[in-house]
Structure formats: C-alpha cells, structure tokens
Amino acid sequence: MNHAHEARAARLDALLARAPVLPVIVIERIDDAVPLARTLVDAGLPLLEVTLRTPVALDAIARIAAEVPDAVVGAGTVLDANALAAVERAGAAFAIAPGATDALYDAADASPLPFLPGVATASELMRGLERGHRRFKFFPAEAMGGVAALRGFAGPFTQLLFCPTGGIDAASAPAYLRLPNVATVGGSWMVPADALAARDWRRIGALARECATRP
C-alpha cells in the first residue's frame, strides 16, 4: 500500500470510527432533514448517510451540513461522476456507492471526498484493491451471504475493513459488529418510515440510542 492509499484508508477509518452504526436515510420532505439529523446526533449517531434517492436529497445534505455542526453528513447511492461532483458541492463529508465502475473510481481519485465503493463479490474486491482502495461497503449484505461472507473475505483479504449494508436490522447488526473486519454497519432500522412520516423524533431517538454502543 503506497502513501496515498494509506492516507485514503486513514481518512475513511476516522469517519467510520465515529459510531458503530451508520444511519442510511431517505429524506422525502426537506423540512425533516435538520430535526432528523439533530435527533440522530443527540442519540449518539453523528455519522449520517443521506441517499440520493429523492429530489430533495442534495438540499437535505446542504441543510444538515450548514445547520447541524455536530453531524458528519455524507451521501449514499452515488452512482456516477456527476453525482459525486454534486454531493461535493452540497457540502457532503464523504460519498458512498452501492458498487463501482472504472469511471466512478476515476472521479473518486480526482475528488477530495473520502469515497467508499460498494462490493458484493471477491472479484469486485480485487478490482477495488487494484484501484488502491482498502475500505468497502459490502452490499447487499444479507442477500450476499451476510456475516458468513465477511468471515470468508477475511482469509484472502487481510487488513480490509467493511461497512456492510442491506437487509441488516437491530437483531442482526451485533453479529456483524463482532467481526474484526467490520468498521461500522449501515442500516435504516432506527428511522422507520412510519416514524419519519409522523415526525416521531422521540421514537427515532430511542431506537438510535440503542445503536450507539458497539457490542
């Protein structure tokens, strides 16, 4: 690993170490962005991933970055170079993709943002390694073998760390977090759709507090 690759891994490690769970947030109403972020941060989850799945996602990132100083807000579902540039302009602190293409790797190399590419297979991991990456999103985690798959990756792929995401809930998260090659777990169970629709910040806060301590 050269110096640039070590620096990239260190930047991601510093981010992923902020909390054992990374809330994966889908925001439909822009007015929910700031109170939701404050609720999660106050509950001990300062690292937030706002997915680019809604028309207000970029505005939500910008508002959280400007109005919730203790939040470290990044963007998820970053699919191409244009999206990466857009989240950088919005003030995102990091970017996460569900997979990775050569074009997206090229854009990430040219961007100052810490970038977490998604992988699902050993071949995709090897491709990411060739591009100098040592930290990955494992997605969709449960569908691709879950804890057993990550245990399997630990043999040939030493010194790699993962953020598994996809199908993980409060019951399954602890098993992932006990793996030595898991830095943090991504999920949305602490922000149930019905609670967010009702703006039930108390319920969301209670669920988030249960996630804030690594088992």
C-alpha positions in Angstrom: 0.0 0.0 0.0 1.5 3.3 -1.0 1.3 6.6 0.9 -1.8 7.9 -1.0 -3.6 4.6 -0.4 -2.7 4.6 3.3 -3.9 8.2 3.7 -7.2 7.3 2.0 -7.8 4.4 4.3 -6.9 6.5 7.3 -9.4 9.2 6.3 -12.2 6.6 6.0 -11.2 4.9 9.3 -11.5 8.2 11.1 -15.0 8.7 9.7 -16.2 5.1 10.2 -15.0 5.1 13.8 -17.4 7.9 14.8 -20.2 5.4 15.6 -20.9 1.7 15.3 -23.9 2.3 13.1 -24.3 4.5 10.1 -27.9 5.6 9.6 -28.9 5.2 5.9 -31.5 8.0 5.5 -34.1 8.5 2.7 -35.5 12.1 3.1 -38.7 12.9 1.2 -39.5 16.2 2.9 -36.8 18.8 3.1 -38.2 20.1 6.4 -37.4 16.7 8.0 -33.7 16.9 7.3 -32.4 19.1 10.2 -34.6 17.7 13.0 -33.9 14.2 12.0 -30.1 14.8 11.9 -30.3 16.5 15.3 -32.2 13.6 16.7 -29.7 11.1 15.5 -26.7 13.1 16.6 -28.1 13.7 20.0 -28.7 10.0 20.3 -25.0 9.2 19.6 -25.0 8.6 15.9 -23.2 11.6 14.3 -22.2 9.9 11.0 -25.2 10.1 8.6 -25.7 8.9 5.0 -28.3 10.7 3.0 -29.2 8.6 0.0 -29.6 10.3 -3.4 -33.0 8.6 -3.9 -35.2 11.7 -3.6 -35.4 15.1 -5.3 -34.5 16.8 -2.0 -31.5 14.7 -1.1 -28.9 17.3 -2.1 -30.7 20.1 -0.4 -31.0 17.9 2.7 -27.3 17.3 2.7 -26.6 21.0 2.4 -29.0 21.9 5.2 -27.6 19.3 7.6 -24.1 20.4 6.8 -24.9 24.0 7.5 -27.3 23.7 10.5 -26.2 20.6 12.4 -22.5 21.2 13.1 -22.0 18.0 15.1 -23.3 15.9 12.2 -20.9 14.3 9.7 -23.2 14.0 6.8 -22.3 12.2 3.6 -24.1 11.0 0.5 -25.2 7.5 -0.4 -26.3 6.0 -3.7 -23.6 7.9 -5.6 -23.8 6.2 -9.0 -21.6 8.3 -11.3 -19.1 11.2 -11.6 -21.9 13.8 -11.9 -23.4 12.6 -8.6 -20.1 12.7 -6.9 -19.5 16.3 -8.0 -23.0 17.3 -6.9 -22.6 15.9 -3.4 -19.3 17.6 -3.1 -20.9 21.0 -4.0 -23.7 20.3 -1.5 -21.2 20.0 1.3 -21.1 16.3 1.9 -18.2 15.0 4.0 -18.0 11.6 2.3 -19.6 9.6 -0.5 -20.7 6.0 -0.7 -21.7 4.0 -3.7 -23.6 0.7 -3.9 -21.0 -0.6 -6.5 -18.2 1.0 -8.5 -17.2 1.4 -12.2 -13.9 2.5 -13.7 -15.5 5.9 -14.4 -16.6 6.3 -10.8 -13.2 5.2 -9.5 -11.6 7.8 -11.8 -13.9 10.5 -10.5 -13.2 9.5 -6.9 -9.4 9.6 -7.5 -9.9 13.3 -8.6 -12.2 14.2 -5.7 -11.2 15.4 -2.3 -14.1 13.5 -0.7 -13.4 10.2 1.1 -15.1 7.6 -1.1 -16.4 4.2 0.0 -17.1 1.9 -3.0 -19.6 -0.9 -2.9 -18.6 -4.6 -3.5 -20.5 -7.8 -3.4 -18.0 -10.4 -4.7 -14.3 -11.3 -4.4 -13.7 -10.2 -8.0 -15.1 -6.7 -7.2 -12.9 -6.6 -4.1 -9.9 -7.4 -6.2 -10.8 -4.7 -8.7 -11.1 -2.2 -5.8 -7.8 -3.3 -4.4 -6.2 -2.7 -7.8 -7.6 0.9 -7.7 -6.0 1.4 -4.3 -9.0 1.0 -2.0 -8.9 -0.8 1.3 -12.3 0.1 2.8 -15.5 -1.0 1.2 -19.3 -1.1 1.5 -20.5 -4.7 1.4 -23.9 -4.5 -0.3 -26.4 -6.0 -0.3 -25.0 -7.6 2.8 -27.7 -10.1 3.9 -28.5 -11.2 0.3 -24.8 -11.8 -0.5 -24.1 -14.1 2.4 -24.0 -11.7 5.4 -21.7 -12.5 8.3 -20.5 -15.8 6.8 -19.4 -14.0 3.6 -17.4 -11.4 5.5 -15.8 -14.2 7.5 -14.8 -15.7 4.2 -13.4 -12.5 2.9 -11.2 -12.2 6.0 -9.0 -15.0 4.8 -7.7 -13.9 1.4 -8.4 -10.2 2.0 -6.4 -9.3 5.1 -6.3 -5.7 6.5 -9.5 -4.7 4.7 -12.5 -3.2 6.6 -16.1 -3.2 5.6 -19.3 -1.3 6.2 -22.0 -3.9 5.5 -25.4 -2.5 4.4 -28.5 -4.0 3.1 -31.1 -6.1 5.0 -29.5 -5.6 8.3 -31.6 -4.8 11.3 -31.3 -4.4 15.1 -31.3 -8.1 15.6 -28.6 -9.0 13.1 -26.3 -5.9 13.5 -24.5 -7.2 16.6 -23.2 -10.3 14.8 -21.7 -8.1 12.1 -20.2 -5.7 14.6 -18.4 -8.5 16.4 -16.4 -9.3 13.2 -12.9 -7.8 13.3 -13.1 -6.7 9.6 -16.3 -4.6 10.2 -15.8 -1.0 10.9 -19.4 0.0 11.2 -22.8 -1.2 10.0 -25.2 0.7 7.7 -28.9 0.5 8.1 -32.2 2.3 8.4 -34.0 0.4 11.1 -33.5 3.3 13.6 -35.5 5.5 11.2 -38.7 3.6 10.5 -40.7 5.0 7.6 -43.8 5.4 9.7 -41.9 7.2 12.5 -40.4 9.6 10.0 -43.7 10.2 8.3 -45.2 11.1 11.7 -42.1 13.1 12.7 -41.9 11.0 15.8 -38.4 12.2 16.9 -38.8 10.6 20.3 -39.2 7.1 18.9 -36.4 7.6 16.4 -34.1 8.9 19.1 -34.8 5.9 21.3 -34.1 3.5 18.5 -30.9 5.4 17.6 -29.6 5.3 21.2 -29.9 1.5 21.2 -27.4 1.6 18.2 -24.8 3.9 19.7 -22.7 1.3 21.6 -20.7 -1.4 19.9 -21.4 -4.9 21.3 
